[in-house]
Amino acid sequence: MSSGNEIRTTFLDYFGKNGHEIVASSPLVPRNDPTLMFTNAGMVQFKNVFTGQESRPYSRATTSQKCVRAGGKHNDLENVGHTARHHTFFEMLGNFSFGDYFKDQAIEMAWDLITKVYGLPADKLLVTVYSEDEEAAGLWKKIAGLGDDRVIRIPTSDNFWAMGDTGPCGPCSEIFFDHGPDIPGGPPGSPDEDGDRFIEVWNLVFMQFEQLDKESRVSLPRPSIDTGMGLERLTAILQGKHDNYDIDLLRTIIEASAEASNVSADGEHAVSHRVIADHLRSTAFLIADGVLPSNDGRGYVLRRIMRRAMRHVHMLGVKDPMIWRLVPTLVEMMGQAFPELKRAEALISETLKLEEGRFSQTLDRGMKLLSGETEKLGEGQALNGDVAFKLYDTFGFPLDLTQDILRNQGQTVDVEGFNTAMERQRAAARKAWSGSGEAATETLWFDLHDRLGGTDFLGYDTESAEGQVTAILVDGKEVQSADAGQEVMIIANQTPFYGESGGQMGDTGVLTDGDTRVEITDTQKKLGSVFVHIGKVTTGKLTVGTAVEMTVDGVRRNALRAHHSATHLLHEALRRRLGSHVTQKGSLVAPDRLRFDISHPKAISSEDLQAVENEVNERIRDNAAVTTRYMTPDEAIAAGALALFGEKYGDEVRVLSMGGEDHDKAGSVYSTELCGGTHVNRVGDIGFLKIIGEGALASGVRRIEAVAGQAAIDYTARQDNLLSEAAATLKVAPGDLPERIQSLMEERRRLERELSETRRKLSTGGGASDDAAKDVAGIKLASRVLEGVPAKDLKATADDLKKQLGSGVVALVAVNDGKASIVVGVTEDLTGRYSAVDLVRAGSEALGGRGGGGRPDMAQAGGPDASAANAAITAVETAIAGG
């Protein structure tokens, strides 16, 4: 008896020997088709090859593609364990031709493999074809020797495949195996076709058309082949089994489940073992391909699969996590064909163990609630949707798990009521957790917050603290550990790291635990209270549950504090100088600068900017203490606090007062604002403020840029150095620089005028006398190729030559840095016969340029090919001669 692994290898080797590239299975998360939740067929990874959007270095391929059907259109979850051939995970064996061979070779190889290599008896096989595909029917008769009674024509879409409403499509041909008259059921196309006697083994798709629209279909210039054969179905036949769950690929796991649970694999608990075996396969492969349990999307489908299996473990009477203990059996069975299983074995085991532990804590209580509620139901009455939602929200029961439990009892769920309760909860969550300027709609963060709660921020009082890692994400997916070199997102129960909000950038620093070190490069805040530390594990291994020492970069934090506190003082000073209409429209608080956007209708004068800067620095020199209070938003506004742009406030707000006593209003403080950022203890800690830029951002909005603290010191030092270098270069004192620069500018303008005059004289050297000019069709032409003469000087030079010439045409080409400029001048008496615009265009084309412009007596153009300067002169001559 061949094993499932040997049957897979035989298939791939057969087509490999027949010129096919053996291509590894693509991941279960499609890389090239966002419309699919999971890869569900072998052709998915080749979709763009079939449509012509992608090319491969081969025209024939073969694969054993791992597939999952457990969500969306292709959802076999409900039937798994109860039927012989439904799975959430299965392998699809396939061979593909991308415009290479077509029907004849596809049928020939399929028949040869299935009868001669696998040895299936020909008299047990029959095929279907699309009713209009006489070509395929004829080929089956010719190649396989099948009679009309074993080539069944199917007139429905079951035997016509299409990629979508438009695109490649074509007829199908399916190979069926007859399990014999002892099994109920009729052949395909008959009233009893749903029986189990005749089982589809292989489907050959002949892609020969392109569907343009509902009414139009044309032939493809290069017809292709796409086939799919279920490994589990084929293995069952070759191993003499009628039930896929009896083949070695699944039976080995079923027996391991029976041993781990100490419950027989057969009898009343057979379905549970089958579900566990199937769901372990899909769970392990999904995790290996980067999917982790969550409450959204692929992660939610994974969690549904896992929890359905966990419920069956519970039905076996096992209280402790068990499924994770079966992972080594699966890896041993399939790890050679799919090495990603070996690589992810630890992650798969840890994820399963953690999920089982969490779910087992609530499963008993949820089942008690469900049992109590179902006892109240009358005949035909559905379970209340609110109860089903409570099971989901409180006890982690996916809806289909509740439905599965009730289905066995002949009961149903009020799905509409469940959906209403779900939407009500989502709406409340969005309203409650809309964070700082951010619409909290990402289910991932809702899920993490629901499970882990918010993060306690300790950073107002300290720059270091210990926290426990409660979640790790890699590539946006939750994981249980991360190794050195991996980029991570980390959530902890408490943190001294400030998460970016209110314009202030997030903190950086390090997390350490023994040999483990994580460099944090940014901190973000989600849903207003979940702090996400973004960084890279540089040494060791970080694991969920680890207690780590969290240390903020203190130098950077101090620089952020200085700039943020300076922003508050700047805001108030601007309002006092420019008017109360000034309101904040945006800000950036960085360690090396601040950016502050305000509403103001016009440019701010240098005088006003200097006055604002002076006022801020005066407050800084006063070195008053910064005070913090917590109060309700209404109380804060009543106290005169300004609410910052982009912030949304909860029931309690943090109010910052700084700048000392307000000289204009006794008993009040200079600046009072609502703010959640980090600030200096005393305003003198800012150092000083220097405004370095002001400009328009949008209509009615101005942007001010400034530096404070050490950044301001560094900025002024750089400016002083530049000033000193400039003064030294010009050999004057720094105070004399303006006068010296003005003198140099005047001298430069004078020299440029003299140089231009000299160039013109040199360019017209020898004049444009009759002897120097060339006769072209009775017209005098004075032409020059000038090296290094600026294009702007050409017209003046041409005017001089026109005057010397009296009557004629002047053509000048200046060559500079590989490019050329051409000017053509025509004396007034000849503009009726020749236009300078037409002549300069002829010259420009020779230079590789296009067109040009000017007047009939003077025109200019250019071109990228300076080497054609003489050719441009010749082109002008030719145009004159032809004129």
URGI-V623985 format. One record per backbone hydrogen bond with DSSP energy under -1.0 kcal/mol. CO is the residue of the C=O (numbers start at 1). NH is the residue of the N-H. E is the energy in kcal/mol with one decimal. If there is no record, write none. Layout:
CO NH E
CO NH E
This chain:
3 7 -2.3
4 8 -2.1
5 9 -2.2
6 10 -2.5
7 11 -1.9
8 12 -2.2
9 13 -2.9
10 14 -2.3
11 15 -1.9
12 16 -2.3
13 17 -2.4
15 20 -2.3
16 19 -1.1
21 62 -2.5
28 39 -2.5
33 36 -1.7
39 68 -2.2
41 44 -1.2
43 46 -1.2
44 47 -1.5
46 50 -2.3
47 51 -1.7
48 53 -1.6
48 54 -1.7
59 98 -2.9
60 21 -2.3
61 96 -3.0
62 23 -2.5
63 94 -2.3
65 92 -2.8
67 90 -1.9
69 76 -1.4
73 75 -1.0
74 71 -1.3
79 82 -1.8
79 83 -1.2
84 244 -1.6
88 69 -2.2
90 67 -2.7
91 231 -2.4
92 65 -2.6
93 229 -2.8
94 63 -2.0
95 227 -1.4
96 61 -2.2
97 225 -2.0
102 106 -2.4
103 107 -2.7
104 108 -2.3
105 109 -2.8
106 110 -2.1
107 111 -2.5
108 112 -2.2
109 113 -2.7
110 114 -2.4
111 115 -1.9
112 116 -1.9
112 117 -1.4
113 118 -3.0
114 120 -2.2
121 124 -2.0
122 125 -1.7
124 178 -2.8
126 176 -3.3
127 152 -2.9
129 154 -3.2
130 133 -2.4
132 134 -1.5
133 137 -1.8
134 138 -2.5
135 139 -2.1
136 140 -2.3
137 141 -1.7
138 142 -2.3
139 143 -3.3
140 144 -1.7
140 146 -1.2
147 150 -1.9
150 127 -2.5
152 129 -2.5
154 131 -2.2
156 159 -1.7
157 160 -1.9
159 172 -2.5
161 170 -2.6
167 211 -2.9
168 163 -2.0
169 208 -1.1
169 209 -2.4
170 161 -2.6
171 206 -2.9
173 204 -3.1
174 128 -2.1
175 201 -3.3
175 202 -1.4
176 126 -1.7
177 199 -2.4
180 183 -1.8
184 196 -1.1
184 197 -1.2
187 190 -1.9
190 193 -1.6
192 186 -2.8
192 195 -1.9
197 179 -3.0
199 177 -2.5
202 175 -3.1
203 228 -2.1
204 173 -2.3
205 226 -1.9
206 208 -1.2
207 224 -2.5
208 220 -2.5
209 169 -2.0
210 218 -2.3
211 167 -2.2
216 212 -2.0
216 213 -1.4
218 210 -2.9
224 207 -1.9
225 97 -2.0
226 205 -2.4
228 203 -2.3
229 93 -3.2
230 234 -2.4
231 235 -2.8
232 236 -2.0
233 237 -1.8
234 238 -2.5
235 239 -2.4
236 241 -3.8
237 240 -1.3
243 246 -2.1
244 247 -1.7
247 250 -1.1
247 251 -3.6
248 252 -1.7
250 254 -2.4
251 255 -2.5
252 256 -1.6
253 257 -2.4
254 258 -2.3
255 259 -2.2
256 260 -2.6
257 261 -2.2
258 262 -1.3
258 263 -1.3
267 270 -1.8
269 273 -1.8
270 274 -2.2
271 275 -2.6
272 276 -2.5
273 277 -2.4
274 278 -2.5
275 279 -3.0
276 280 -2.1
277 281 -1.5
278 282 -1.9
279 283 -2.7
280 284 -2.9
281 285 -2.3
282 286 -2.3
283 287 -2.4
284 288 -2.4
285 289 -1.3
286 291 -2.7
287 290 -2.0
296 300 -1.1
297 301 -1.8
298 302 -2.5
299 294 -1.3
299 303 -2.1
300 304 -2.4
301 305 -2.3
302 306 -2.8
303 307 -2.9
304 308 -2.0
305 309 -2.0
306 310 -2.4
307 311 -2.0
308 312 -1.4
309 313 -1.8
310 314 -2.1
311 315 -2.0
312 316 -1.2
313 318 -1.8
314 317 -1.6
322 325 -1.5
323 326 -2.1
324 327 -1.1
326 330 -1.7
327 331 -2.7
328 332 -2.5
329 333 -1.9
330 334 -2.7
331 335 -2.6
334 338 -2.0
338 341 -2.2
339 343 -2.1
340 344 -1.9
342 345 -1.1
344 348 -3.0
345 349 -2.5
346 350 -2.8
347 351 -2.7
348 352 -2.5
349 353 -2.7
350 354 -2.5
351 355 -2.5
352 356 -2.9
353 357 -2.3
354 358 -2.3
355 359 -2.7
356 360 -2.7
357 361 -1.0
359 363 -1.9
362 366 -2.7
363 367 -2.9
364 368 -2.1
365 369 -2.1
366 370 -2.7
367 371 -2.8
368 372 -2.4
369 373 -2.1
370 374 -2.6
371 375 -1.7
378 381 -2.0
383 414 -2.7
384 388 -1.9
385 389 -2.2
386 390 -2.1
387 391 -2.2
388 392 -1.6
389 393 -3.7
390 394 -2.8
391 397 -2.7
398 402 -1.8
399 403 -2.5
400 404 -2.1
401 405 -2.3
402 406 -2.4
403 407 -2.4
404 408 -1.3
406 409 -1.2
406 411 -2.8
407 410 -1.5
412 383 -2.8
413 415 -1.6
414 418 -1.8
415 419 -2.6
416 420 -2.1
417 421 -2.1
418 422 -2.3
419 423 -2.4
420 424 -2.1
421 425 -2.0
422 426 -2.3
423 427 -2.5
424 428 -1.9
425 429 -2.3
426 430 -2.7
427 431 -2.0
428 432 -2.4
429 433 -2.5
435 438 -1.2
439 441 -1.8
442 446 -1.8
443 447 -3.1
444 448 -2.4
445 449 -2.6
446 450 -3.0
447 451 -2.1
448 452 -3.1
449 453 -2.6
456 495 -2.6
458 461 -1.4
458 462 -1.2
463 552 -3.3
465 550 -3.3
467 548 -3.1
468 493 -1.8
469 545 -3.0
471 491 -2.5
472 479 -3.1
473 489 -2.1
474 477 -1.7
477 474 -2.8
480 544 -2.5
482 542 -2.7
483 486 -2.0
486 537 -2.3
488 535 -2.4
489 473 -2.8
490 533 -3.2
491 470 -2.6
491 471 -1.6
493 456 -2.4
495 458 -3.2
498 507 -2.4
501 504 -1.8
503 589 -3.0
504 501 -1.4
508 553 -2.9
509 520 -2.9
510 551 -2.8
511 518 -2.8
512 549 -3.0
513 516 -2.3
516 513 -2.2
517 538 -2.4
517 539 -1.4
518 511 -2.2
519 536 -2.0
520 509 -2.0
522 534 -3.1
523 500 -2.7
524 532 -3.3
526 529 -1.5
526 530 -2.8
529 455 -3.7
530 526 -3.2
532 524 -2.6
533 490 -2.8
534 521 -2.4
534 522 -1.5
535 488 -2.6
536 519 -2.4
537 485 -4.0
539 517 -2.0
542 482 -2.5
543 546 -1.9
546 469 -3.0
548 467 -2.4
549 512 -2.2
550 465 -2.0
551 510 -2.4
552 554 -1.0
553 557 -2.5
554 558 -2.6
555 559 -1.7
556 560 -2.3
557 561 -2.8
558 562 -2.4
559 563 -2.1
560 564 -2.6
561 565 -2.7
562 566 -2.1
563 567 -1.7
564 568 -1.4
565 569 -1.8
566 570 -2.8
567 571 -2.5
568 572 -2.0
569 573 -2.5
570 574 -2.4
571 575 -1.9
572 576 -2.1
573 577 -2.1
574 578 -3.3
575 579 -1.5
579 582 -1.6
583 599 -1.8
586 597 -2.8
588 595 -2.4
589 505 -2.4
593 590 -2.2
594 706 -2.2
595 588 -2.4
596 704 -2.8
597 585 -3.5
598 702 -2.4
605 609 -2.5
606 610 -2.3
607 611 -2.0
608 612 -2.5
609 613 -2.5
610 614 -2.3
611 615 -2.1
612 616 -2.4
613 617 -2.3
614 618 -2.0
615 619 -1.9
616 620 -2.2
617 621 -2.3
618 622 -1.2
620 623 -1.1
624 683 -2.6
627 657 -2.3
629 655 -3.4
631 653 -3.3
632 636 -2.4
633 637 -2.6
634 638 -2.4
635 639 -1.5
636 641 -2.4
637 640 -1.7
642 674 -2.9
644 647 -1.4
653 631 -1.9
654 675 -2.5
655 629 -1.9
656 673 -2.3
657 627 -2.3
658 671 -2.2
660 670 -3.0
665 668 -1.7
668 662 -3.0
671 658 -2.3
672 642 -2.1
673 656 -3.0
681 626 -3.1
682 685 -2.1
683 686 -1.8
684 687 -1.2
686 688 -1.2
688 709 -1.3
690 707 -2.3
693 705 -2.5
695 703 -3.3
698 701 -2.5
700 600 -2.0
701 697 -2.6
701 698 -1.4
702 598 -2.5
703 695 -1.9
704 596 -2.9
705 692 -2.4
705 693 -1.5
706 594 -2.5
707 690 -2.7
708 711 -1.1
709 713 -1.9
710 714 -3.0
711 715 -2.2
712 716 -2.5
713 717 -2.2
714 718 -2.3
715 719 -2.3
716 720 -2.6
717 721 -2.5
718 722 -2.3
719 723 -2.3
720 724 -2.7
721 725 -2.6
722 726 -2.4
723 727 -2.4
724 728 -2.6
725 729 -2.3
726 730 -1.8
727 732 -2.2
733 736 -2.0
734 737 -1.3
736 740 -2.2
737 741 -3.0
738 742 -2.1
739 743 -2.1
740 744 -2.3
741 745 -2.2
742 746 -2.0
743 747 -2.2
744 748 -2.4
745 749 -2.2
746 750 -2.0
747 751 -2.5
748 752 -2.4
749 753 -1.9
750 754 -2.1
751 755 -2.8
752 756 -2.3
753 757 -2.0
754 758 -2.3
755 759 -2.5
756 760 -2.0
757 761 -1.9
758 762 -2.6
759 763 -2.8
760 764 -1.6
762 765 -1.3
764 767 -3.0
769 773 -2.1
774 781 -3.0
776 779 -1.6
779 776 -3.2
780 809 -3.0
781 774 -2.8
782 811 -2.6
784 813 -2.2
786 815 -2.7
790 793 -1.7
791 794 -1.3
793 797 -1.8
794 798 -2.8
795 799 -2.4
796 800 -1.9
797 801 -2.2
798 802 -2.4
799 803 -2.1
800 804 -2.0
801 805 -2.4
802 806 -2.2
805 807 -1.8
808 827 -2.3
809 782 -2.8
810 825 -2.7
811 784 -2.0
812 823 -2.6
813 786 -3.3
814 821 -2.3
815 788 -2.5
816 819 -2.2
818 866 -1.8
819 816 -2.7
820 863 -2.2
821 814 -2.8
822 861 -2.4
823 812 -2.8
824 859 -2.1
825 810 -3.0
827 830 -2.1
830 833 -1.6
830 834 -2.8
835 839 -2.1
836 840 -2.7
837 841 -1.6
838 842 -1.6
839 843 -1.8
840 844 -2.6
841 845 -2.2
842 846 -1.2
843 847 -1.1
844 849 -2.9
845 848 -1.4
847 865 -2.4
853 860 -2.5
856 836 -2.6
857 826 -1.9
858 855 -3.5
859 824 -2.3
860 853 -2.1
861 822 -2.6
863 820 -2.5
865 868 -1.4
866 869 -1.5
868 872 -1.9
869 873 -1.6
870 874 -2.3
871 875 -2.2
872 876 -1.8
873 877 -2.3
874 878 -2.6
875 879 -2.0
876 880 -2.3
877 881 -2.7
878 882 -2.1
